[in-house]
Amino acid sequence: MKQIQHNRRTVMRTVAGLAMSALIPLGVAQAADPIKVGMMLPATGTYAKLGSAIDNAFKLYVEEQGGTLAGRSIEYHAVDDESDPAKATENANRLVVRDGVDVLVGTVHSGVALAMARVAKQRDTLFLVPNAGADDLTRAQCSPNLFRTSFTNWQPAYAMGKAATGMGHKTAVTLTWKYAAGLEAVNGFKQAFEEGGGKVVKELTTPFPGVEFQSFLTEIAALKPDAVYVFFAGGGAAKFAKDYAAAGLKDSVPLYSSGFLTDGTLGAMGGAGEGLITALHYADGLDNAKDKAFRAAYQAKYGMPPDVYAVQGYDAAQLLHAGLKAVGGDMSKKAEMRAAMRSATIESPRGNFTLSSSHNPVQDIYLRKASGEENPSTGIAAKALADPGTGCKM
Ligand code: BEZ
């Protein structure tokens, strides 16, 4: 009976919809429908907390606008991508083809995002990337429909490499999970470190999301480099920092990283992260009104402070809003909407940013030093850093 009632309601809505669309202009009919937003994020696994921060903050921004963007209400469709590239194409197709979303938002893991980009491109669906740093998303695989509100893996790593040579280090060992994000971060660090006269003497890798670090720590102790650079994030980052300290290396070999190592993870490190120096496009305690308001609102709604992932999710919603405002909520005006997004200045909690011609943020990279559960800035490691965008042709 319930099913029959549901079917009847659906038919009534369809009939009413047909009658209305015959009588009124397209723009007005569209405005009556919600915008379907497909949130493809990790809800399980080592990146689960990162996905939840993005989701929370995207929704916070929409709620702050009264639940609508440019007059259109928002309907969310969600998939847990499990940070698994092998399931990424099917998961993205669920949202884009099955659910017919108007915009795809995701994800954390670079390998998953690269697969999402292919699906979004095939269908010409707007794709907003609120974390995954895969360099190629805004280099060789750049696309008019793809916009990123986070970073390239190169950006914070390059800034960290510059800062490490500035501190006088001459040799470094790198260690990362072996997938696009970590490998590209190591490349960025190495480029700047060697441009500054340093030498990366060994590049170590372990499969994602493995957390068996002991043999690597033994090798680092034997190699005795001036410094270590790592890429880890989420649950695995907390485990690594604890193991590094427990191995007695923290006091003898300085550990550096892109700020994902310590963002949102210092509590779980239980003190092992104290004093760690990292580079990232966000820091705690920034002196700007937008950040203060954002942090207060996020804390009030979710009972915890936001981190860089939350900032990137919030800014993805802001960027979507900028596009929608330019077309009065009519997403069929694709070219106009994308042009407005390309030229937007996003008033972000990290500080204002614009997008490069390949649709990646041009942004300051802060140097931070962990203190308690926060990563306050100690200065700017790279001012208005733009990714080179190599190979991007739109
Ligand atoms: C990535 O896979 O691109 C990534 C994951 C976590 C933090 C930063 C980057």
Residues whose N, C-alpha, C, O or C-beta is under 5 A from the ligand:
A	BS01	BEZ	V108 H109 S110 A132 G133 A134 A181 A233 F260
